[in-house]
Amino acid sequence: MRCRGGTSNIGIVTVPAAAACQNHFDREAIGICVECRARICSECVTKVDGINYCVACYARLADRGAVRRTEEAKATHPAVAYLAAAGLLLFTTLATWGLLQVAFPGGG
């Protein structure tokens, strides 16, 4: 009996080693991981924007993204928060003074 990718006498499909998935030796590789260049089957492939990643490289990619998001979400340094509060207080004071000058011209 002739099977796709090789021959089988007892129902086991053999795939040539050159085209086998790195994790599933009995499955045909459908792509190559762009990070590690490993051959991967349809079960192992994860496509991101049309780019193939194996399970391990996709996990590393996700970890790098999580680290980047964590760094971006860090709290503001206290000195920056104090400066922003002082600026807001100064703006509010000047705006109030300006409005009082308009409302009561020549008063003082």
N, C-alpha and C positions, 0 to 999 in steps of 0.2 A: 504494500500500500504506500503510495507517495503522498507526503504531507508537505505543507508549506514550510520552507526552511530546512528540510531534511527528509530522512526516511524514518519509518517506524514499522516495527513488526508487531508490537504489542500495544499500540495506541499511545505511546509516548512520543511527543513531538520533540525533535531535536533541532536546535537552531545553531547554525555555524557560530563558532566563538567570536568571529569578527563582527557579527551582527547581534550578539546577545546583550541583554540588559546587564548592567553591573550587579544588580541586586537579584534579578530573576533570570537565571541562566537558560531557562526553558522558554523565555519570551524574546521576541524580536525587538530590538531597539528602534524607536521611532524618531529619536532626536539625540542631541548632544548638549550637555550642560555647558552654558557659556562661561561659567566660573572655573570648573575643574576639568572640563572636557570629557567627562564620563559619558558613556552610552547609556541611555535610559529608555525604558518602555513607557507605554501609555499610562500605566498605573503609577509610575515613579515621577513622571514629568509634572512640573507646575509651570504654567506659562504666565508671565507678567509682561503685559504690553507686547505679546507675541514672542517673547524671549524665553527659551527653555532653561529651567533650573532643576537640579536634582533635589531630593529631600534635604540633604545636609546643607547644601549651599543656600537653599531657600530659607532654612532656619537661621543661618548666619546673616543673610540679608535682612530678615525680619528683626533679628537682634540689633543689628546696626541701626535700623530705623527706629527701634524703641529707644535706644541710647540717644539718638539725635533728638527725638521728641522730648525725652526727659531733660536734656540739656537746654532745649528751647523753653521748657516750661519752668525752669528754675525761678525761684522767688526773686523779686527785685531787691537789690542791696539796700539796706536801711538808709544809708546816706542819700541815695537817689529818692527814696520815699520822703525823707525829711525835706529835701530841696523842693520836691514837687508840692508838698504841703505848704511850705513857706511861700512859694510862688503863687499858689492859689489864694492864700491869705492876703498877700500884697495886691493881687489883682482885685480881689473883692473889696478891699479897703479903698483903693483908688477909684473903682467904679462907683462905690457908694459916695465918696467925696465929690466926684464929678456930677452925679445925679443931684446931690444937695446943692451944688453951685448953680445948676440949671434951675432947680425948683425955687431957690431963694437967692436970686441975684443981689449982690451988694450987701449981703448980710454977714458982715464980719470980716 
